[in-house]
Amino acid sequence: MTAGHCVFSHSQGGWDRQVRVVPAKDSGSEPFGSQFGVSLRSVRGWTVDRNQEYDYGAVILPNDDFGNRLGYFGFASLNDSSLSRLLVNNAGYPQDKPRGTMWFNAGTITKVESRMLEYMIDTEGGNSGGPIWRFAANQRHAVGVHGYGGCPNKAVRITRPVFDNIVAWRR
């Protein structure tokens, strides 16, 4: 799962030609190797309408090797009251840090909208497509997909339709 603009760029003419996935990349180290996506996904709300509220997508990998070896990151569609003031985390590869290094941060959701979440968590270019997640019952569940920095930062909220698309894309 990622931001739609990470797989489909309007300014670059559409779908990316190739996406390489490298779990746990740290500078020059690639401890689990890499895979190239075999298919990319997004929704018409992003690819046709350019609506930020639909800026999410996915990179489909050729097999389940990463998931079987490393496990799967959960995702959840939560109601407004569960999301309001929820402590969440983000992770990404911000361009203002050493190249290829993953950084984490945390803060609370400050605004819950029907399709977007807002938060004051430090991000930079390179964080797009990373999860906004909660940690509950010893598990991480993405509740949004980070897409936009600024004051505040924004993520596409994992609503029931987004959740259903992710499940369908996994099949």
N, C-alpha and C positions, 0 to 999 in steps of 0.2 A: 504494500500500500504506500502511496506517495501523493504528492500534490499533482493535480492535472497538468500544471505548467511545467512539471519535471518530465513529462512524457509527451506532451503536445504543446508546442510553442507557436502562438499565432505570429509572432514577429519573425520566426525562423521557418515559416512555411508549413507547419503542421507536425506530424508525428516524428519523434526521434527515430533515427535509423538504427541505433543500437544503444542498449543500456546494460552496463556491467554492474553487477551486484557483488559487493565485497563485505561480508559480515565482519564486524569488529576490526575494521581497518584502523591501523594506528601508524601514521606516518608511512614508512616504507614496508611495514609488516602487514601481511595478509594471512593470519594464522589459520583460516579455514578455506583459503583459496577464493575463487570467484566463479560466477556463472554469468552468462549473457542471457538476458531476457529473450524469450521466444515470441512473445506477444505483449502488446501494451494495451491498456484499457483506460477509458475515461467515459464521461457522459456528455450528451448533446448540450446540456446546460453550460458546459465549459467549452467543448470543441467547436460548437456552432454559435452559441449565444454569448460567449465570453463573460459569463456571469461568475463572479468570485464565489458566490454561495455554492457553486457546483465544481469548484476547483479541486477535484480529487481524482485519483486514478490508481493504476496498479501496474506492476511489472510482473508478468507471468514467467516463472522459471521453468526450465525443461524437466525438472524432476523434484522430488521431495528430499533430496540429500541434506540440504541445510536444516530443514525442519526436523528431520529424523535425528540428526546429530546434535543440533543446538536447541531444539524446542521451538515453540511458536509463541509469538507475541499476541496476547489476547486483544479483543476490542469489544466495546459495549455501547449500547444506545441507552443513555440515562435520561430520566425526566428532568425538567427544569430545576426543581428543588434540590435534586441530588447533585446537580452541576453548580448551582449557585454557591460561590465562595469555596468551592472544592479546591484543595491543595493538589496541584498537578505538576508534572515534570515535562521537560522537553529534552531532546537530544538532537545533535546535528554536527555538521562539519563547517562551522562558521569561517568565512573568508578572512576574518581579522585575526585568526589564530594560526599556528603552524600548519602548513598544508597537510591534509589527510588525517588530522587529529579530531577525534570526537569529543564534544564538550556537552555537559549537562547543566541544567538550571531548574529552578522550581519557583513556584509562586501560586497565587490563587486566581481562579477565574473571577473576573470582575463584572462581566456582563454575559448573560445567556440570551441569545436570540434564537429564532426558529431554526436557522440554518448555520449560524456562526457562533463562535465563542471568542470572547476578548479577555486578555490577560496582560499583566505588566511583568513579563519574563524577558530577560535580556536575550535577544536574538540578533542575527546578522545574516546577510546573504550567505547561502549555504545551509541554513537551517530548514529551508522549504522542503516539504514532504516528510519531515520527521514527525513522530507521534507526539501528541499532547496526551499524557497518560496519568492515570491514578494508580496508586499502589494500595491494594486492599486484599486482605486474606492471603497474604504472601504471593500475590499475583499482580502482574502489570496488565492493565487494560487501556488501550488507546480509546479516548473519548472524542478526539479531534485530530485533524491533519493540519499541521502548521503551514501557512502559506504567505502570511503578510506581516512584515515588521512595521514598526512605527510606535506610536504612542496613542492607543494601545496596539499590541500585536493581535493577530487574528488567526483563527483556525476554522476550517470547515468542520462543523459539528457532525459527529456520527449519529445521525438520526436513524429511524427504522428503515427508510428506503436506502440510505447509504449502507447500513449494516447488511441489508438484503443483497445489495449489489456486490459487496465484498464476498459474501458467502457464495453467491453465484459464480463470481470470477475465480474462486478457489477450486471449483469443480472441474 
